[in-house]
Amino acid sequence: MKQRLAAIGTVEALPHRVAAFLSREIESGDLNPGSLLPTEQQLSEKFGVSRNVVREAIAQLRADGMVEARQGIGSFVLAPEQRASIRIDRETLKEGQNMERLFELRCILEAESAALAAERRDRQHLDAIKAALDRMSGEERWEDGSIDADLLFHREIARATGNSYIHTFISFVCEQIRRSIYYARQTNPLHDLVEVNVGEHVRIYEALVAGDPAAAEAAMRAHIIGAADRVGVKLPASRARHTDGDK
């Protein structure tokens, strides 16, 4: 085990790497819900790190809602439904199936969010969404700043629903797909990618301005499916059929 973690990185990175290793064991089921984590001493010996590193790693797992500390006993693994926070290990998104699941989640959340935003948006919301769109289509469109503007566009639509929980969830998901946008820009002709991507966002914005929930939902769904396709992810046929049926 010590050899497996020999490339764990700098001292500063050790707690994060140990926490990531343990979280993968939890997600994979190697550490079952309800089971007691090994002691600090046992984990220290297992990973070949100090107990302070282990202590910080477990604190990170607690903050992520993966484990629960019980005074005088130790830390127990929590089942997914018991966790007080949402967490997605970005390393697992390198697997195609997990990226497909994330885009499917986006399709469900953001299509409905767009429909609600079309019903509830006001002038201030539209101004904020348009400002993000202008950044995407302006001088920044060839730069990394356009990625920030892209994610802001989606967050502002979520804000326009008037539902703070929707905004919180979509803001979280937005940060998980940042890497996929970088990947799309590296693997597709940049000019074509920017033109298509901006065009999809313009159609979403126009539907919001028109106050048309069905059109906003269809435009957002088409965008998510297109974004997934540009990174080699094919969403389930049911999502695509829904889009075709809305056109």
C-alpha positions in Angstrom: 0.0 0.0 0.0 2.8 2.4 0.8 4.2 1.8 -2.7 0.8 2.6 -4.2 0.8 5.9 -2.4 4.4 6.7 -3.0 3.5 9.1 -5.8 1.0 10.8 -3.6 2.6 14.2 -4.1 3.8 17.0 -1.8 3.3 17.1 1.9 0.6 19.7 1.5 -1.4 17.4 -0.9 -1.2 14.4 1.3 -4.4 14.9 3.3 -6.4 15.6 0.1 -4.9 12.5 -1.6 -5.6 10.2 1.4 -9.2 11.6 1.6 -9.7 11.0 -2.1 -8.4 7.4 -1.8 -10.7 6.7 1.1 -13.7 8.3 -0.7 -13.1 6.1 -3.7 -13.2 3.1 -1.4 -16.5 4.3 0.1 -18.0 5.0 -3.4 -16.9 1.6 -4.7 -18.4 -0.2 -1.7 -15.0 -1.5 -0.4 -16.0 0.5 2.8 -19.6 -0.2 3.4 -22.2 2.2 4.8 -22.3 1.8 8.6 -18.8 0.4 8.8 -16.2 1.9 11.2 -13.1 3.4 9.6 -9.8 2.0 10.7 -8.1 3.9 13.5 -5.8 6.8 12.8 -2.8 4.6 13.7 -4.0 1.8 11.3 -4.6 4.3 8.5 -1.2 5.9 9.2 0.5 2.6 8.8 -1.5 1.6 5.8 -0.8 4.8 3.8 2.7 5.4 5.2 1.8 8.9 6.4 1.7 10.7 9.7 -1.4 10.6 12.0 -1.8 14.3 11.5 -2.2 13.7 7.8 -4.8 11.0 8.5 -6.6 13.3 10.9 -6.9 16.1 8.3 -8.0 13.6 5.7 -10.8 12.3 7.9 -11.8 15.9 8.7 -12.2 16.5 5.0 -14.4 13.4 4.6 -16.6 14.7 7.5 -16.8 18.0 5.7 -17.8 16.2 2.5 -20.5 14.3 4.4 -18.9 10.9 3.7 -18.3 9.9 7.3 -19.7 10.7 10.7 -17.6 11.0 13.9 -19.0 9.4 17.1 -17.4 10.5 20.3 -15.1 7.9 21.8 -15.8 5.4 19.1 -14.5 6.6 15.7 -15.7 7.6 12.3 -18.5 5.7 10.5 -19.2 5.5 6.8 -22.5 7.2 5.9 -24.9 5.8 3.2 -25.5 8.2 0.3 -29.0 9.1 1.5 -27.6 10.0 4.9 -25.0 12.5 3.6 -25.6 16.2 4.4 -23.6 17.4 1.4 -23.3 16.6 -2.2 -19.9 15.5 -3.6 -18.7 14.2 -6.9 -15.2 12.9 -7.2 -13.9 14.5 -10.4 -11.5 11.7 -11.0 -14.5 9.4 -11.6 -15.7 11.7 -14.3 -12.8 10.4 -16.5 -15.0 7.3 -17.0 -17.4 7.8 -19.9 -20.4 6.2 -18.0 -20.1 8.7 -15.1 -19.8 11.7 -17.5 -23.0 10.4 -19.2 -24.7 10.3 -15.9 -23.7 13.8 -15.1 -24.9 15.2 -18.4 -28.2 13.3 -17.9 -28.6 15.0 -14.5 -27.9 18.3 -16.2 -30.5 17.6 -18.8 -33.1 16.9 -16.1 -32.3 19.8 -13.9 -31.5 22.5 -16.4 -34.3 21.9 -18.9 -36.9 22.3 -16.1 -34.9 25.2 -14.7 -35.1 27.0 -18.0 -38.9 26.4 -18.2 -39.4 27.9 -14.7 -37.1 30.8 -15.5 -39.1 31.6 -18.6 -42.2 31.9 -16.4 -40.6 33.8 -13.5 -37.8 35.9 -14.9 -37.9 39.7 -14.6 -36.0 42.4 -16.3 -33.1 42.2 -13.8 -32.7 38.5 -14.4 -32.7 38.9 -18.2 -30.1 41.6 -18.0 -27.8 39.3 -15.9 -28.3 36.5 -18.4 -27.7 38.7 -21.3 -24.5 40.1 -19.8 -23.1 36.6 -19.5 -24.2 35.9 -23.1 -22.4 39.0 -24.3 -19.2 37.9 -22.6 -19.5 34.5 -24.3 -20.0 36.0 -27.7 -17.6 39.0 -27.3 -13.9 39.4 -27.3 -13.5 36.7 -24.6 -15.1 34.0 -26.8 -11.7 32.6 -27.8 -10.3 32.8 -24.2 -10.8 30.8 -21.0 -12.9 33.7 -19.6 -15.7 32.5 -21.9 -15.9 29.4 -19.9 -16.6 31.4 -16.7 -19.3 33.4 -18.7 -20.8 30.1 -19.9 -21.2 28.7 -16.4 -22.5 32.1 -15.2 -25.2 32.0 -17.9 -26.5 28.8 -16.5 -26.3 29.9 -12.9 -28.2 33.1 -13.7 -31.0 31.1 -15.4 -31.2 29.0 -12.2 -31.3 32.2 -10.2 -34.2 33.4 -12.3 -36.3 30.5 -11.2 -36.6 32.2 -7.8 -35.8 28.9 -6.1 -32.6 29.1 -4.1 -32.3 25.3 -3.9 -32.4 25.0 -7.7 -29.7 27.7 -7.9 -27.6 25.8 -5.3 -27.8 22.5 -7.1 -27.2 23.8 -10.6 -24.3 26.0 -9.4 -22.7 22.8 -7.9 -23.2 20.8 -11.1 -21.8 23.7 -13.2 -18.5 23.4 -11.5 -18.3 19.7 -12.2 -18.6 20.2 -15.9 -16.0 22.9 -16.2 -13.4 20.3 -17.2 -15.7 19.0 -19.9 -15.9 22.5 -21.5 -12.1 22.7 -21.5 -11.9 19.2 -23.1 -14.5 20.2 -25.8 -12.4 23.3 -26.7 -9.3 21.1 -27.1 -10.9 18.4 -29.2 -13.2 20.4 -31.5 -12.3 23.1 -34.1 -12.5 26.2 -31.8 -14.2 28.5 -34.3 -17.0 26.0 -35.1 -17.4 25.1 -31.4 -17.8 28.7 -30.3 -20.3 29.5 -33.0 -22.4 26.5 -32.3 -22.2 26.9 -28.5 -23.1 30.6 -28.6 -26.0 29.9 -31.0 -27.4 27.4 -28.6 -27.2 29.9 -25.8 -28.8 32.6 -27.9 -31.8 30.4 -28.6 -32.2 29.7 -24.8 -32.0 33.5 -24.1 -34.6 34.3 -26.8 -37.0 31.8 -25.3 -36.6 33.4 -21.9 -37.2 36.8 -23.3 -40.3 35.6 -25.0 -41.5 34.0 -21.7 -42.0 30.7 -23.5 -41.4 27.8 -21.0 -41.8 25.1 -23.6 -39.3 26.7 -26.0 -36.8 27.5 -23.2 -37.0 23.8 -22.0 -36.5 22.5 -25.6 -33.6 24.9 -26.3 -31.8 24.0 -23.0 -32.3 20.3 -23.6 -30.9 20.6 -27.1 -27.9 22.5 -25.8 -27.1 19.9 -23.1 -27.4 17.0 -25.6 -25.2 19.0 -28.0 -22.6 19.8 -25.3 -22.5 16.1 -24.3 -22.0 15.0 -27.9 -19.1 17.4 -28.3 -17.2 15.6 -25.6 -18.1 12.1 -26.9 -21.1 11.5 -24.6 -24.3 10.1 -26.1 -27.2 10.7 -23.8 -29.9 8.0 -23.5 -32.3 7.9 -26.4 -35.2 9.0 -24.2 -33.5 12.4 -23.7 -33.0 12.9 -27.5 -36.6 11.8 -28.3 -37.9 14.3 -25.8 -35.9 17.0 -27.6 -37.1 15.9 -31.0 -40.7 15.9 -29.8 -40.4 19.4 -28.5 -39.2 20.9 -31.9 
